[in-house]
Amino acid sequence: DNGEPIKSTRIRELIIRGDLPRAAELLGMNYFVSGSVMPGFQNGRRLGFPTANIETADDKILPPDGVYYGKISSRKSVINIGKNPTFGAGKRTVEAYITDFHDNIYGKCLKAELIEKIRGEIKFESMQALAEQIKNDVKWVMERTD
């Protein structure tokens, strides 16, 4: 790459910094996380956006906390990585709202491609404000042409 060797250390640093487009360029594919879908607190469902809570390995390198555009089984997805500050959760999680999808996938293994950061993680004043932002995030993702 521009005369530089492509090394895993360099790619890990890009992911940790959140530069997913550049990491994908060097990897030749989108960076992804995978794991079993586990039951969560159902907060997304109550907001109208049911999410798949993906249990990842403790040593999996993740980009910074925030909301990401991604794909799961070629379906556009809004993927949150973080501690869900609006709900006061303390554990870092990976959860995905998969557009136009309604199947029961508890216990199934999902592969979530992370393509681009939409925004940082925010603590909202109300569940209504969070639901409105998620609606905007989903709209942004659905307008993507890739």
C-alpha positions as CSV (number, residue, x, y, z in Angstrom):
1,D,0.0,0.0,0.0
2,N,1.9,3.1,-1.3
3,G,5.1,1.2,-0.8
4,E,4.3,0.2,2.8
5,P,3.7,-3.4,3.9
6,I,0.1,-4.1,5.0
7,K,0.4,-5.4,8.5
8,S,-2.2,-6.6,11.0
9,T,-0.9,-4.1,13.6
10,R,-1.7,-1.2,11.2
11,I,-5.2,-2.6,10.5
12,R,-5.9,-3.0,14.2
13,E,-4.8,0.6,14.8
14,L,-7.2,1.7,12.1
15,I,-10.1,-0.2,13.6
16,I,-9.4,1.1,17.1
17,R,-9.3,4.6,15.8
18,G,-12.6,4.0,14.0
19,D,-11.3,4.3,10.4
20,L,-13.3,1.4,9.1
21,P,-13.3,2.5,5.4
22,R,-9.5,2.5,5.4
23,A,-9.3,-0.8,7.3
24,A,-11.6,-2.4,4.7
25,E,-9.5,-1.0,1.9
26,L,-6.4,-2.8,3.4
27,L,-8.3,-5.9,4.4
28,G,-10.0,-6.2,1.0
29,M,-13.3,-6.6,2.8
30,N,-15.4,-5.0,5.5
31,Y,-14.3,-5.6,9.1
32,F,-16.8,-7.7,10.9
33,V,-17.8,-9.0,14.3
34,S,-19.6,-12.2,14.8
35,G,-21.2,-14.1,17.6
36,S,-24.4,-15.6,19.0
37,V,-27.6,-13.6,19.4
38,M,-28.4,-13.4,23.0
39,P,-31.5,-12.0,24.8
40,G,-31.0,-8.4,26.0
41,F,-33.1,-6.0,28.0
42,Q,-35.6,-5.5,25.2
43,N,-35.0,-1.7,25.2
44,G,-34.8,-1.6,21.4
45,R,-38.0,-3.5,21.0
46,R,-39.8,-1.0,23.4
47,L,-38.5,1.8,21.2
48,G,-39.8,0.2,18.0
49,F,-36.4,-1.0,16.8
50,P,-35.8,-4.6,18.0
51,T,-32.1,-5.3,18.1
52,A,-30.0,-8.5,17.9
53,N,-27.5,-8.5,20.8
54,I,-24.4,-10.1,19.4
55,E,-22.2,-11.7,22.0
56,T,-18.6,-11.2,20.8
57,A,-15.3,-12.6,22.1
58,D,-13.8,-10.6,24.9
59,D,-10.6,-10.2,22.9
60,K,-12.4,-9.0,19.7
61,I,-11.1,-5.6,18.6
62,L,-13.9,-3.2,18.3
63,P,-14.0,0.4,17.0
64,P,-14.9,3.2,19.3
65,D,-18.3,3.4,20.9
66,G,-20.9,4.7,18.6
67,V,-23.5,4.0,16.0
68,Y,-22.4,2.4,12.7
69,Y,-23.8,1.6,9.3
70,G,-23.3,-2.0,8.6
71,K,-24.7,-5.1,6.9
72,I,-25.9,-8.4,8.2
73,S,-26.7,-11.0,5.5
74,S,-26.6,-8.2,2.9
75,R,-29.3,-6.3,4.9
76,K,-28.6,-2.8,5.8
77,S,-28.2,-2.4,9.6
78,V,-27.7,0.1,12.3
79,I,-25.2,-1.3,14.7
80,N,-24.5,0.2,18.1
81,I,-21.3,-0.5,20.0
82,G,-21.2,0.9,23.5
83,K,-22.7,1.0,27.0
84,N,-26.2,2.3,26.2
85,P,-25.9,5.4,28.4
86,T,-29.5,6.4,28.1
87,F,-30.4,3.2,30.0
88,G,-27.5,3.4,32.4
89,A,-26.0,0.1,31.3
90,G,-22.4,-0.5,32.3
91,K,-21.4,-3.3,30.0
92,R,-20.2,-2.7,26.5
93,T,-22.3,-4.4,24.0
94,V,-22.8,-4.9,20.2
95,E,-26.4,-4.7,19.0
96,A,-27.9,-4.4,15.6
97,Y,-31.2,-3.3,14.2
98,I,-31.5,-5.2,10.9
99,T,-33.7,-3.4,8.4
100,D,-36.8,-5.2,7.0
101,F,-36.2,-8.2,9.3
102,H,-38.5,-9.9,11.8
103,D,-37.3,-13.4,12.3
104,N,-36.5,-15.0,15.7
105,I,-32.7,-15.4,15.7
106,Y,-31.9,-16.0,19.4
107,G,-29.0,-18.5,19.6
108,K,-28.1,-18.1,16.0
109,C,-24.6,-16.8,14.9
110,L,-24.6,-13.5,13.1
111,K,-21.8,-11.8,11.1
112,A,-22.1,-8.0,11.3
113,E,-20.0,-6.1,8.8
114,L,-19.1,-2.6,10.1
115,I,-18.8,-0.1,7.2
116,E,-18.9,3.4,8.5
117,K,-19.5,5.3,11.7
118,I,-22.8,7.3,11.7
119,R,-22.3,9.1,15.0
120,G,-20.9,8.8,18.5
121,E,-22.8,7.3,21.4
122,I,-25.0,9.8,23.2
123,K,-27.0,9.8,26.4
124,F,-30.4,11.1,25.5
125,E,-32.8,12.9,27.9
126,S,-35.7,10.6,27.2
127,M,-36.6,7.3,25.4
128,Q,-38.6,9.4,23.0
129,A,-35.6,11.5,22.0
130,L,-33.5,8.3,21.5
131,A,-36.3,6.7,19.4
132,E,-36.4,9.8,17.2
133,Q,-32.6,9.7,16.7
134,I,-32.7,5.9,15.9
135,K,-35.4,6.7,13.3
136,N,-33.0,9.3,11.8
137,D,-30.1,6.8,11.8
138,V,-32.3,4.2,10.1
139,K,-33.4,6.7,7.5
140,W,-29.7,7.7,6.8
141,V,-28.8,4.0,6.4
142,M,-31.7,3.2,4.1
143,E,-30.8,6.2,1.9
144,R,-27.3,4.7,1.2
145,T,-26.9,3.4,-2.3
146,D,-24.2,0.8,-1.7
